[in-house]
Amino acid sequence: MRSEQQQNGTRDQEVPGEAWWAGLGPVGGVILLLAGLGVLVWIFLDLPGARGPHLSYEAAKIVAIGAVVAGTTLLARRKKGGDAAED
């Protein structure tokens, strides 16, 4: 049994919990997107506190997570709305 699991690449254990952004919805996604863009503008203008080699990387991660959360929730709503209109 164990060798079959190793060959198929399946695991019995699942990762507990969800990601912290899983329940944000489209509004939370847009807020994350705008916050990340605000930090990037802050860095671009070289305002106080914008020093740090990793700050732009962290801001880009916030923008990416916000875009994914907002986009996927809006697409899911659109798909649900399209299914209801066809019935």
C-alpha positions in Angstrom: 0.0 0.0 0.0 2.8 2.4 0.9 4.6 1.8 -2.4 1.4 2.5 -4.3 1.0 5.9 -2.6 4.6 6.8 -3.2 4.3 5.9 -6.9 1.0 7.8 -7.4 2.3 10.7 -5.4 -0.8 10.7 -3.2 -0.7 11.7 0.5 -3.0 10.7 3.3 -2.4 13.9 5.2 -4.0 17.2 4.2 -2.8 20.6 5.1 -4.8 21.9 8.0 -6.7 25.2 7.7 -7.0 27.6 4.9 -4.8 30.5 3.7 -5.4 33.8 5.5 -6.8 35.4 2.4 -9.3 32.6 1.6 -12.3 34.4 2.9 -11.7 38.0 1.9 -14.0 38.2 -1.1 -13.8 40.8 -3.9 -13.8 43.8 -1.6 -10.9 42.5 0.4 -9.0 41.6 -2.8 -9.4 45.1 -4.1 -8.3 46.6 -0.8 -5.2 44.4 -0.8 -4.5 45.4 -4.4 -4.8 49.1 -3.6 -2.7 48.8 -0.4 0.0 47.0 -2.4 0.0 49.7 -5.1 0.1 52.4 -2.4 3.2 50.8 -0.9 4.8 50.6 -4.4 4.1 54.3 -5.0 5.5 55.1 -1.5 8.7 53.3 -2.6 8.8 54.9 -6.0 8.6 58.4 -4.4 11.3 57.4 -1.9 9.3 58.7 1.0 10.4 58.1 4.6 10.4 54.5 5.6 10.8 53.3 2.1 14.3 51.9 2.6 14.8 48.2 2.6 15.8 45.7 -0.1 12.7 43.5 0.4 10.0 46.1 0.6 9.2 46.2 -3.1 9.1 42.4 -3.2 6.6 42.3 -0.3 4.4 45.0 -1.9 4.4 43.0 -5.2 3.2 40.0 -3.3 0.4 42.0 -1.7 -0.7 43.2 -5.2 -0.5 39.7 -6.6 -2.6 38.2 -3.8 -5.2 41.0 -4.1 -5.5 40.6 -7.8 -5.9 36.8 -7.5 -8.5 37.1 -4.7 -10.5 39.8 -6.5 -10.3 38.1 -9.9 -11.3 34.6 -8.8 -14.2 35.8 -6.7 -15.5 38.0 -9.4 -15.2 35.2 -12.0 -17.0 32.8 -9.6 -19.8 35.2 -9.2 -20.0 35.7 -13.0 -20.1 32.0 -13.6 -22.9 31.6 -11.0 -24.9 34.4 -12.6 -24.4 33.0 -16.1 -25.7 29.6 -14.9 -28.8 31.1 -13.4 -29.6 33.2 -16.5 -29.5 30.1 -18.8 -32.1 28.3 -16.7 
